[in-house]
Amino acid sequence: MGVTSGPDGQTERQLERLRATALLTSVAQRMDRARLRATEPYLLGHLVVDLRRPSGWRVLPARLTSLVGRVRRRGAPDGRVRLPSQEAPRQPGVALVAARDSLVTDLEGGLGIVPADPAWFDHQFLDVDLVVAEHGPAHHRRRSPRARRRLFEMAERRGVRRVVWDSAGTGPLSADLAATADVIVAGSSVRAAELTGSHPATPVVVVPGIVDPRRGRSPGRTAVGPLDIRFTPRWTPDRRPVRISALDELLLGAAGAGALTIMDDSVRRRRRLRYPSQVSPAVSLSSGRTGDASRASVLLHAHPSPDRIDPSLFAALASRIPVVSVPHRGVEEVFGSDVPMPAGRAAIDAVLADLLDPTVRDRTAHLGWRRVMGAHTAEHVAGRILRAGGLPSIDDSTPSVDVIISTNRPEQIGFALDNVRRQIHPRVRLLFVAHGDGFDIPDLRNRLAEFSGSRLIEMPATCTLGECLNVAIDAGEGDWFAKFDDDDWYGPHYLSDMLLARRATDSAVLGKRTVYMHFQSDDTTVLRHPDKEFARIGLVAGPTLLVDRARLGPIRFPALNVGEDTGFLAACSAAELRPFSTDRFNFVQVRRANPASHTWEVDEAELRRDSVPVGSGLRLDVAWV
């Protein structure tokens, strides 16, 4: 029997392939318009046709784009199917079968998930390169075993790489998964060592936790006042009595330091966990989950396993809430000293007493935030899994940055270069604009030679500052460009932390509205515009601008010497590139005693109006973290 041909010489099999592709693409577009919640069909099988970039743009696989383009030309079964005219670079597709809703939620930030019924597994594999199946806790495994087995069997037949996500953390892996897995994901290094011993031929990736930077509260400056301490228990009192003793000490210290709320999920089941009798009068029991901790000023951490880290710790740090943990091997391994782990009542009391100071609390929270944002977002996790599976991934963890310094003061060269030299970000290129006369050009070239790829740009004094900046922007090649002033202080983590903050927003223009300012007239430091951190805002400090070059388009600075920053930001906002204000740390703006020595001449009283005193002297010990 011959093969039946369809319109334009297409076979029935080819037409079926195109119809399936069109259907999945239509679903993907609806996914863009509305976030889908976890439901039972949603958990049975997932087709991921794209990876989400940090900017929020979605990229469809080139093969999928090409196929739907053919459907469009020949008549699609669903006339609403529309795709970009240009094909996107090929990105791997991923199918996921999860035992828990939380895993789907965790991975959404790094992988775009499109729901599909198990009946469509045959069609899913048209563009799937990797499948992920979860080995969850025992009471969850009954939810999708048949779909999971069917997915892995089909993946093995078609040569698609398979990943087992070990959420259970104990015991052997399911036999149907372990036998064919290409990659295993473990929750701790200890568990990874166990799985490596039982499956020596399979690579094991350690994922202690995942955060979505865009979830949770807006992580700004904490309020002055008593501590609101919260704890979400994950164990019962009959387990690990030694660790229960450490938790009792932590709870007793917390009850004496502030308002302690224990978010005990067992309250709904009318079964309370055991707590120290001394704590009971001072504690509030609440039926809640991890999300309730977003209102806390301090979160307590404990876990029945000495190696696995509770998810509430990652969620709290992503919202810049400081965490105090019982001594815990897993926390020490992942976070080091950035998460306090006092041992004994005296040490606990000392740590909590320090956290009563909002400045200490914010600095402690910022250190933890830096850790999770730098290595534990959904994008980081997705990248590690894809690379372990031998697939390409979008790696933007270290974008290149052009630092632009434009100065007409030769005496400030050394100070300005020190700020660049101090940065720990590994991919920095210096664009130095010598604006006007008085520069020893040969000497300046020698001084710039230590900065790899640096460039010296000479501009006449007749040009405006805005024109100088525009020439430097056009000469740059980095993914981002940063504007540095020649007389302000930039801490070692300035650039790296600014780039971490981009994960919390899709804005192409970053900066700081809340800034420390040092007045040389009376040698004092203040904090200007408090409570303007991590928010979209129309104006940020000009010396803190960090801009995504690819998304800036034709926007440039106006040809002005005064107000060029304000004009640039106004143009960005008009183009729907509203600036995003990041944290206040690692930058100090300097105001000299003579206002006329600044291009921006403003009364000192005006600068102090919306500010909070920090202390005498140049307080880098407070501003730099």
N, C-alpha and C positions, 0 to 999 in steps of 0.2 A: 504493500500500500504506500502510495506516495505521500509526501508531506503537503498538507493543504496550505495554499498561499493566501495571504490576506491582501488588503489594499497596498498598492505601490510595491508589490513583491515581498511584503513582510510575511514571515511564517506566523502561524498561530502562537508558537512558543515565544517568538520575539514580541508579538503584540501583548501577550500575557505579562511578559517582563516589563514592558513599558507601562501597562495599566497599573501593575503593582508599584512601580516607581512613582507614578503620578499620585497614587493614593498616599504613599508615605510622605511625599513632598507636601501634599495638601495638609496632612496632619502636622508636619513640621511647621508650616506657616501658622496654623492655628495655635501651636505651642508658643510661637513668638508673641502672639497677642494676649495670651492668658496663661498664667502659671497653673500647672495641673497639680492637684493634690494626690497623695498616695491612696490608691484604692486597690482592692484585690486584683482586678484585671491588670492594673498598672504594674503590680509587682510580679505578674507571671512572666512577662517577657518584655524587653526593652530594646529598641533599635536606636542607637546613637549615630546620627548621620553627620555630626559635626562636633568640633571642639569650640568652646566659648573663649574668645580672646578677652584679655583684661578690659579692653575698651567696651566690651559688650556686643561687638559685631559678631554675627554668625557666619560661618563658612561652610558651604555645602561641598561634599566631595565632587571632584571634577567629573568622575564617571557618572554620578547621579545627575549633575547639571547637564551633561551631554545627552543622557538618555531622555530626560524630561524635555530638553530642547527638541529632540526628535518627535516626542509626543505632541509638542506644541505645533510643530510644522505639519504633522499628519492628522491632527485632531485629537485632543485629549478627552478622555471620558468625563473629566471634571473641568469645566471651563474656567474655574476660579484659580487654577494652577498658574502661578506667575513666578518667574525666577529672574535674578539679575542677568543683564545681557552678557556680561563677561564671566567666563568660567573662573571659579576660585581654585587656588592650589589644592591638590589632592590631600585630604586629611583622613586618618583612619576612622572607620566606623566601629562602634563597640556595642555589643548586645549584653545586657545585664539582667540576671535573675537574682533578686534580693529576698532574704528571709525577713528583713525588718524594714519598716518605713524609714527609720533614721539613716540607713545607709544610702537610700535614694536621695534623701535631703542633703546629706553630706557631700555627695558627689555631684550634685547639680551645679555647683559653682565651677567645676572644672570640666564637666562633660554635659553637653546638651542632650537631654533624654526625651525620646519620642515614644509614647506607648504604642504597643502593637499586641494583638491577640496571638496566642501560641499557634493558631491555625495559619499564621502568616510566617512562621519560621522559615519555610522554604524561600520566601521572597526576601526576608531579612538578609539572608546570606548573599544577596546580590552585591552588597557593598559593605559587608562586615568583615573586619580584619582581626578582631579580638573579642572574646566573650569572657564575661566575669560572672561567676556563680558564688554565692555566699554560703559558707559553712557557719551557720548561726547557732545561737544557743539551742539546746534540745527542744524547748517548748516552742521554738519558732520553725523548726525544720520541717514540720508537717505541711507548711503553707504552700510550698512550691516544688516538692521533690520530683514529680513527674516532668514538669516543665524544665527543671534544671537538668535532669538526665537526658531528656530529648535534645536540649540545646547543646550539651556537651557531645553527645553522640554525633549529631549532625556536624558540629564543628570539627570533630576528629575526622570524619569522612571527607570533609572538604578542605582539610589542611589549615583550618583557622586556629590561631593560637588561643589557648585557654588559661584563664586565671581563676584560682580559688582564693576567695577572701575569707580568712579564718577569723570570724568574729567571736566564736566560742571561746577561744583562748586556752582550752584544755582538751585533753583526750586526743585520740587519733582523728584524722580527717575522714570524712565519708569516703568509703571505698570507691564509689562510683566517680568521685571527683579526683581523688589522689592518684588513681591509676593513669589518668590521661592529662594531668595538669602540666602546663608549660611554665607557669609562674605561680608562686604562693605568696599571699600577703599576710604578714603576721603583725600582731599588735605590740610586740616588745622584742627586744634583742634576745631575751631568755627564751621566749617562745620560738623565735626564729632559729635559735641554736637547736632546739628540740626537733623542729620540723626539718632542719637541714640534716640532722642525724638520721631521721627516718626516711627522708627523701633526698639523698645526697646528689642526685642528678638534676634536681629541679631548683632553679634560683629562687631565693626567698627575699622579698622586699619588706622592710620594716616600716609600718605606718602607725605610730603611736596615737595619732589623733588627726582630725581634720577641722578646719575652720572655714567658714564662708565670710570673707571680710565685709560683705554688704548686709549682713544680718545683724540683729541686735541693736542696742541703743547707740546714739551718736556719742562717740567717746571723747567728750570734752573735759574741761577742768572740773574737778570734784568740789563739792560744796564744803564750807567750813561747818563743823558741828560734830555731834556724836557719831560713832561708827554704826552703820547698819550692816551687821555681819550675818551671812547666810551660809547654810550648809545643806547639801543634798546627800543623804545617806545612801550607800550602795551595798550594805551588808546587814546581816542579822547578828544578834549578840552572841550566838553560840559558835560563831566562826572566828578563828584566829584571836584568842583572848589576849595575847601579847599586844597585838595591834589595837585591840579595843582599849587597852590601858592607855596607849599613846593618844588615841582619839579622845578619851575622857579628859586627859590633861588639857588638850587643845580646846575642847568645849568649855571647860571650867574657866580657862583664861579668857576666852571670848565672851562668856557671860558676864565677866567682871569688867570688860573693856567697852562694851556697847550693847546695843539692842540685838540680841541673837535670835534669828528665826531658823528653825530646822524644817526644811521643806520635805516632810516625810510622806512619801506616796502611800505608805501603808495606813495612813490615817483614814483613807477612804475605805479600807478593808477592816477598819476597827481593830487593827492590831499594831500597836506602837512598838518601835524598837526600844531597847533598854538604853536609858541615858542616866548619867550620874544624878543622884538625888539632889545634890547641891545645885544642879543646873535647873531643875524643874521650875522653881519659882520665877526664874529670870528668863525663861525661854518661851518663845511662841512657836507652836506647832502649826504648820501650814501644809495642806495637801497641794503639792505642786511639783513641777518638773524643772529641768535645767533652765528653761527660759525665764522662770521667775527670778533667777539670780541677777538679771539685768538691772534690777533696781538697787542692788547691793553696793556698798562702798568697799567691802572686803568679802571675799569668798573663802571658806575653809575647804580643804581638799583631803580626802581619805579614800582608800580603795582596799577591798579585802585582799587583793593580790598585791604583793610587794613590787610587781613589775608593770602591771597595766595601769594606765592613767585614766581617771574619770573624765568623760567628755565635757563635764561642766567646767573643768579647768581651762580647756582650750577656748570654750565659748566666752568665759569671763575675760581672759587675756585679750581676745580679739576685740572686746569692748573696753579695753584698758581699765579693767577692774583688778586690783592687786589680789593675789592668791597667797594664802598661808597654808602650808601642807604639813601633815605629820611626816616624820622622817620616812622617805620613800625612795627606793632604789631607782624606780622608773623615772620619777620626777627629776632626781639628781642627774641621771644620765642624759635626759633630753634638755633640761633647762639650767642645770648647774646652779649657780648662786642667784640666778635671776628670780627664782621662786623661793622665798624664805621657808626653811624647814627647821624651826626651833625644836630642840629636844629638852624636855624638862620644863617645869612650870615657870621657873625664873626667866629662862630664855624666851618662852612664849609671851610672858607679860612684857618683856622688853621690846619684842618685835611689835606687838599690838600697840604699845605706848608710842612707839615711833610713828606708827601709821595714823595716829590721831592728828598729826601734822599734815595738812592737805598737800603741801609741797613734797614731803617724803612719800606720801601715798601715790601721788601722780608720777613721781620719778620711778618708784617701784613698779607701778603698773606699766609704764612706758618700756621698761626693760623686758617684761614678759611679752608685751605687744610686739616688740621688735623680733623676739624669738619666733612667735607663731606666724607672724606675717612674712618672715624671711624663709620659712621652710615647711610650713604645715597648712597652707591653704589648699583648697581642692585642686587648684591648677598645679601646684607642686606635686601633689599625690598622683594626679592623672599623668603627669609627665614621667614620674618614676616608674609607674606601672607600664606605660607604653614603651619606655626604653628597655625595661626588663623583658618585655615581650618581643623585642627586636623591631619596634615600630618607631617611626619619626614622631616627634611631638613639638608643640610650640614652646620654645624655651626663651622666655623674655625676662628671666630672673636677673640678668645683669645687662640692661640696655646701655648703650653708649651715650655719653653726655658731653656736649661741648660747653665748657665754662667760658663765658664772655666777660672780659674785664676791659672797660674803657675808662681811661684816666688821662687827665691833663696835668697831673702832678707827679713828676719824676721821683720826688722824695717818698712816695707811697708804694713804689714798685716792690720793695722787699716785703712789706706788710701784706700786700695783695698776693704775692707769690706764696707766702707762708700759708695763707688760707687754702690755696689749691693743693699745696704739698701735704697738708694735714688730712685731706679726704681719704677715707678707706675704700671708697667705691673703686673697683678695679679698672673701669673703662672710662677714663676722663681725658679729654683733649682740651688744651688751653688755646683760646683765641684771644690774644692780647692786642688791644687797640691803643696805640700811642697817639693821643689826640693833641696836636699842636707841636710847638717847638720846645727845646730844652732837653730833649732826650738824647742820651749817648747810645745811638742805635747799635754800633758794634758790641758794646758792653751788654745791652739789653738782649741781643741775639744770643750771646754766650749764656746769659742767665736763663733764657728760655729753653736752652738745649737740653736741660735735664728732664723736661716734660715731653714725653714721647708724642710725636705727631703735632706738636704745638705750632702755632703760626703767628707771626708778627704782622700786624696791619697798621700802616702809617696813614694818618688822616690829618689834613691841614686844620689849623685853628678856625678857619672860616666855616667849617662844617658844624652842624649841630650835634648834640649828643644822640638824638634819635637817629640821625643819618649814620653815625658811627656804629650804633648797635645794628642797624639794618645791613650794613656791609658785612659785619661779622656773622649775622644770621645766614646771609646768602653764601658766605664762604665755608660754613659749617657742613659737617657730614654726619653728625651724631643723630641718634634716635630722638634725643631730647636736647634742649639747650637751656642753660641756667645763667642768670644774670647775677654777677657778683659785683658789689661796690668795693671801692679800694680802701675804705676805712672802717668797715664793719667786721665783726668777729663771726667766723663760721667754724663750728665744731667739727671734729673728725667724722661724726656720723651724720652730718648735715645732708649731704646728697643721698646717701644710702637710705636714710629714714624718709626723706621726701619721696623717693621712688617707691618705697614700701607703701606709702599712703595712697599711691595711685590705685592700689588694689581695692580700696574702699570706695572708689568713684569711677565714673566713666568720663570725667572732665579731662580736657586736653591742656588746661592751664591750672597749675598748682602754685601755691604761695602760702604765706603766713599773714593772717590778720592780727592774731594775738602774738605780740613780740615783746621780748625784753629790750629795754632801752637804757643806755648808760649816759647820764648827763655829766659831762666833765666840769661844768660850772660849779657844782657842789659835790661831785664824786659820789653820786647815788645811782642806784639801779631801780627801775620800776617795771611793772608788767602792764603793757598797754592793751586796751581792748580785750579784757578777760572774757571768757565764755564765748569766744568766736572761733573755736577750734572745730575741725572736722565738720564743716558746713559749707554749702554753696553760698557765696557772698559776692557782691559786686566789686569789692575792692580788697586787694592784698598789698602788702608792703613791696614796693618795686624791687628792692635788693634781694627779694626771696623768690623771684619768678622762676618757674621751671615749666617748660612748654614742650609739648609733643609736636615735633617738627612736621610729621606727616599730616597731622590734622589741622595745622595752623593755616595752610593754604596761602593766599596772597596777603594776609594781614601782616602789617609791619608797624613800627613805631612812627608817630608823627615827627616831622622835622622840627623838633623843639628842644630847647635846653632845659626848660622847666615844664613839668606836666606831661612829659613823654610817656611815663608809665601809666598815668591815668587815662591818656588818650588810647594807649594800646589796649588796656583792659576794657575800656568802653567799646572799642571795635570788636574785641573778642566776645563780649556779652551780646552785642548786636548780631553776631554771627552764630548765636546759640552755643558759644563756648564759655559759659559762665564760669568764672574762677572758683576753685575749691580751696578753702583754707585748711591747712594741715595742722599739726601740733605746734606748740610754742617753743620747743626745745632746740638746742644746738645753733642758735643764732642770737646775736646781740647787736642791736643798732646803736650807733654812737652819735651823740650830739655834742659838738665842740662848744666851747664857751662863747665863741664869736659866731652868731647866727649867719653873718654875712659870708662866712667861709664855706657855707653849704649852698649848693644850687637851689635847694628847696629852703627858702627863708620863711620860717614860721615861728611865732612866739612860743617860748618855752612853756608858758602857762597853758597854752592850748594843747601842747603835747602831754602835759601832766593831767589834763582834765579827766579823761577817761582811763585812769591808770590806778594800779595798786602798788604801794611801796614794797620793795623787796629787801633793801638793805643798803648799807654804805659800801662804797667801793664798786669795782667792776666784778659782778657776781657770776663769774663763769662757773663756779662750783654749783650754782643753782640752775643756770641756763643750759649747761652742757650735760648730757646723759650718755 
